[in-house]
Amino acid sequence: MNGLSVAVLSGVGLVCGLLFSSFAMLIWVAVAGPIQEWVCEATLDRVYRKSHPPYAKAPSSDGPFSILISDIHIDTWTGPDDAKFKGFQQFLTWVKGESRLKDLYINGDIMDFPPHPMNQPPTPILRVDYGTPNAYPDLEEIPGLGSLNPKFDPIMSALDGLDHRDPAWPKMTVTYLTGNHDIGLYGLRYIRPTFGWSSFRVSWNPGVLLRMSEDRHVYMEHGHLHDPFMWLYLRYAVLEILQGAAPPDHRLDTIGKTKHKLVRSLALAPPNGPMYFEGKGDVVPPKGEGAGVWLARMRFRQAARKLFRVVDLDERDKVKVITMGHTHLPDRYEFPGGRLYINSGDWAGNDANQCFLLIQPNGVVSGPHQWRDGLTLDAVIAASN
C-alpha cells in the first residue's frame, strides 16, 4: 500500500472518528443529563427536603402583578376562527383591562420567522412604490420573505395596544426575550409599517433578572441554549447554502428549517376541565407521554438546577425562581431549599395548552395556569394559595 492510500485511509478514519465522537457526545448530553436529574430527584432531593423545608411566602392580593407567557407560535393557528386565536385575544383583553397587572413578559417565540411552510401558506412580498405609502398587496402565490399574513393583524394590534388603557392605572410594559424562532422579529417594524410597538422592550440577551425584593429574584430565559439538538438548525442551513439553495422552485423561507413529514398543524381546542399541570406543588406529568418528552422535561430541570449555581454570581443566593419555555411542556419543580423551576408551556396551535405564569410583587411566582374565558385575577391568586 503506497503512501497516498495510507493518507487517504487515515483521513477517512479521522473524519469517521470525529463524527462518531460527536454523535456519542450528543447522545451522552441528551440522555445522561436527564437520567442524572431523575436520580437526583428520586434520592438526594427527597432526603435534603426533610431538613430544608420549602420556601414559604404569603401571596399578595394588591399588586401590581406581572404575567409571563412563552412560545405563542401564532403561525400555527389556522385563523380568526381558531380556538387559540380567540382565546389569545380574550387573554390580551383581560391583561389590558386588569388594573393590577403592570408588566407582560413574552419569553420567546411569538412566531416562526420565516414562517414555516407546514404551518401557513405562502405570504406576499411587501412591495413599496418609491414616494408612496407602504401598502400590503393582495395575497399572491409567491414565496414569502418573512412577512406576516394579514389575518394575524388583530393579534399584533392587540399586543401593540396593551399600553393604551386608563391613564390612572400603572403603565403596561411588554418585555420580549428573543427565542430560537425569532431571528427576524424586529423586521416587523418594516414588514408591517403600521405597527410601532411603542410599548415593547426587546431583549437580545439570553436572560432577564427581575429584582423583585431584597431577598427574592426571578430569572427568565427562553431556554433554547440548553437544547443539545439546536445544532439541527445550523446543519440544515449550512447544507442548503453549500448546495446553492437557489433552484427556481426553492422557497427562501425554508432555509435552516428542519425537514419533517408532518402535515399542516391542526389546532386543538383547549379542554373545559383542568390540565395536568394545574395544581400545587411539583408537576406530575401525564402517563404515557413518551421517552422523548420525558427526556426533554428532565433535561430542562437539570439545566435549571445548574443555573441556580451559576446565574448572576453577585446575586446568586437571591435567585429563587428560574423560568424557561422552549419545550412547550408546562412544568414545575421545587428543588430543596425552595428554589423553584417553572416552564411556562406554550400557546402553539397543535396542543391544548394556553399557559401563563403570575409573578407577584413579593417575588412569588405561581403557575403554570391555564387560561379560560371568564378567568379572573382573584381566582388565579386564590389558586396560588
Buried (B, 14 or more C-beta within 10 A) or exposed (E): EEEEEEEEEEEEEEEEEEEEEEEEEEEEBBBEBBEBBBEBBEEEBEEEBEEEEEBEBEBBBEBBBBBBBBBBBBBBBBEEEBBBBBBBBBBBEBBBEBEBBBBBBBBBBBBBBBBBBBBBEBBBBBEEEEEEEEEBEEEEEEBBBBBBBBBBBBBBEBBBBBBEBEEEBBEBBBBBBBBBBBBBBBBBEEBBBEBEBEBBEBBEEEBBBBEBBEEBBBBBBBBBEBBBBEEBBEEBBEEBEEEEBEEEEEEEBBBBBEEEEEEBBEBBEBEEEEBEBBEEEBBEBEEEEEEEBBBBBBBBBBBBBEBBEEBBEEEBEBBBBBBBBBBBBBBBBBBBBBBBBBBBBBBBBBBEBBBBBBBBBEBBBBBBBBBBEEBEBEEBBEBBE
